[in-house]
């Protein structure tokens, strides 16, 4: 039995963060978490670029363009969709999730979903660096490990060996 897996070593990898300006207070915290996760695992600051978009709805199209450029090993989308008085949040979050998943599948690269989908601001604050952790940090770790899994598959390496 062969086991192909990724490691958590980020040196030599490049990451794009696509950040939703809507609910920017939350997004900044998610970006900080993502950058912290990446740099703690060996990614250099200069190997992390941040692309701002108006809202979560716009993240897939920008992620697709970034992926087509071939400059990055993974993309991390961050932002917050918070429920309001209508069902608008369901459409925005659902289509952002579908769009980002499609980019990852079509372009064969990790696209981590760090967009919060919360009932209220308190939940978003909790998930962006409070008691519930930082989902930007978590998304960055997922992107890092998945980028390394794909690298190992493509290089024919077993067990995550480098």
C-alpha positions as CSV (number, residue, x, y, z in Angstrom):
1,X,0.0,0.0,0.0
2,X,1.3,3.4,-0.9
3,X,0.3,6.5,1.0
4,X,0.5,9.8,-0.8
5,X,0.2,12.8,1.5
6,X,1.2,16.4,1.9
7,X,3.3,18.0,4.5
8,X,3.1,21.3,6.2
9,X,6.3,22.8,4.8
10,X,5.6,26.0,2.8
11,X,9.1,27.0,1.8
12,X,9.2,27.6,-2.0
13,X,5.4,27.8,-2.4
14,X,3.5,30.8,-3.4
15,X,-0.1,31.7,-2.3
16,X,-2.7,34.2,-3.4
17,X,-5.3,35.4,-0.9
18,X,-8.6,36.6,-2.5
19,X,-10.2,38.9,0.1
20,X,-13.8,40.2,0.2
21,X,-14.0,43.9,1.1
22,X,-17.6,43.5,2.3
23,X,-17.4,42.9,6.1
24,X,-13.8,44.1,5.9
25,X,-13.5,44.1,9.7
26,X,-13.8,40.3,9.6
27,X,-11.8,39.9,6.4
28,X,-8.8,41.6,7.9
29,X,-8.8,39.2,10.8
30,X,-9.0,36.2,8.4
31,X,-6.2,37.5,6.3
32,X,-4.0,37.9,9.4
33,X,-4.8,34.3,10.4
34,X,-4.0,33.0,6.9
35,X,-0.7,35.0,6.8
36,X,0.2,33.7,10.2
37,X,-0.4,30.1,9.3
38,X,1.6,30.4,6.1
39,X,4.6,32.2,7.6
40,X,4.7,29.8,10.6
41,X,5.1,27.0,8.1
42,X,7.9,28.5,6.1
43,X,6.2,30.6,3.4
44,X,8.0,33.9,2.9
45,X,6.0,37.1,3.2
46,X,7.0,38.0,-0.4
47,X,5.4,34.7,-1.6
48,X,2.0,35.8,-0.4
49,X,-0.1,38.2,-2.4
50,X,-3.5,39.6,-1.5
51,X,-6.2,40.5,-4.1
52,X,-9.1,42.6,-2.8
53,X,-12.5,42.2,-4.4
54,X,-15.8,43.9,-3.5
55,X,-17.5,40.9,-2.0
56,X,-17.7,37.1,-1.7
57,X,-19.7,37.0,-5.0
58,X,-16.6,38.3,-6.9
59,X,-14.1,35.8,-5.4
60,X,-14.5,33.0,-8.0
61,X,-13.8,35.1,-11.1
62,X,-10.7,36.7,-9.6
63,X,-9.6,33.3,-8.3
64,X,-10.0,31.9,-11.8
65,X,-7.9,34.6,-13.4
66,X,-5.2,34.1,-10.7
67,X,-5.2,30.4,-11.3
68,X,-4.9,30.8,-15.1
69,X,-1.8,32.9,-14.5
70,X,0.1,29.9,-13.1
71,X,2.0,32.0,-10.6
72,X,0.7,30.4,-7.4
73,X,0.6,27.0,-5.8
74,X,-2.8,27.6,-4.1
75,X,-5.5,30.2,-3.6
76,X,-7.2,31.1,-0.3
77,X,-10.5,32.9,-0.4
78,X,-11.5,34.8,2.7
79,X,-14.5,36.9,3.7
80,X,-17.7,36.9,5.6
81,X,-21.3,36.5,4.4
82,X,-23.6,37.4,7.3
83,X,-27.3,36.6,7.2
84,X,-29.6,39.6,6.9
85,X,-33.3,40.0,6.8
86,X,-33.6,38.2,3.4
87,X,-32.2,35.0,1.8
88,X,-29.6,37.0,-0.1
89,X,-26.8,35.5,2.0
90,X,-27.7,32.0,0.8
91,X,-27.3,32.9,-2.8
92,X,-24.0,34.8,-2.3
93,X,-22.4,32.2,-0.1
94,X,-23.6,29.2,-2.2
95,X,-22.5,30.6,-5.5
96,X,-19.2,31.7,-4.1
97,X,-18.6,28.2,-2.8
98,X,-19.6,26.6,-6.0
99,X,-17.5,29.0,-8.1
100,X,-14.4,28.6,-6.0
101,X,-14.8,24.8,-6.0
102,X,-15.1,24.9,-9.8
103,X,-12.0,26.9,-10.2
104,X,-10.0,24.4,-8.1
105,X,-11.4,21.5,-10.1
106,X,-10.9,23.1,-13.5
107,X,-7.5,24.5,-12.8
108,X,-6.3,21.5,-10.8
109,X,-5.1,23.7,-7.9
110,X,-6.1,24.1,-4.3
111,X,-8.7,26.8,-3.7
112,X,-9.4,27.0,0.0
113,X,-12.8,28.2,1.2
114,X,-12.2,30.6,4.1
115,X,-15.4,32.6,3.6
116,X,-17.4,32.6,6.7
117,X,-21.2,32.0,6.4
118,X,-22.6,33.2,9.7
119,X,-26.0,34.0,11.2
120,X,-24.7,37.2,12.8
121,X,-21.7,39.5,13.4
122,X,-21.0,37.8,16.8
123,X,-20.5,34.4,15.1
124,X,-18.2,36.0,12.4
125,X,-16.1,37.6,15.1
126,X,-15.9,34.3,17.0
127,X,-14.6,32.5,13.8
128,X,-12.1,35.1,12.8
129,X,-9.8,35.0,15.8
130,X,-11.8,34.5,19.0
131,X,-13.0,31.3,20.8
132,X,-13.8,29.4,17.6
133,X,-10.3,30.0,16.2
134,X,-9.5,31.7,13.0
135,X,-10.9,30.1,9.8
136,X,-8.5,32.1,7.7
137,X,-5.7,30.2,9.5
138,X,-7.5,26.9,9.0
139,X,-8.1,27.6,5.3
140,X,-4.4,28.5,4.8
141,X,-3.3,25.2,6.4
142,X,-5.7,23.3,4.1
143,X,-4.3,25.1,1.1
144,X,-0.7,24.4,2.2
145,X,-1.3,20.7,2.8
146,X,-3.3,20.2,-0.4
147,X,-0.7,22.0,-2.5
148,X,1.9,19.6,-1.1
149,X,-0.3,16.6,-1.8
150,X,-0.7,17.6,-5.4
151,X,3.0,18.3,-5.7
152,X,3.8,14.8,-4.4
153,X,1.2,13.2,-6.7
154,X,2.7,15.1,-9.7
155,X,6.2,14.2,-8.7
156,X,5.3,10.5,-8.0
157,X,6.5,10.7,-4.4
158,X,5.2,8.4,-1.8
159,X,4.4,9.1,1.8
160,X,5.0,12.9,1.4
161,X,8.7,12.3,1.0
162,X,10.6,15.3,-0.2
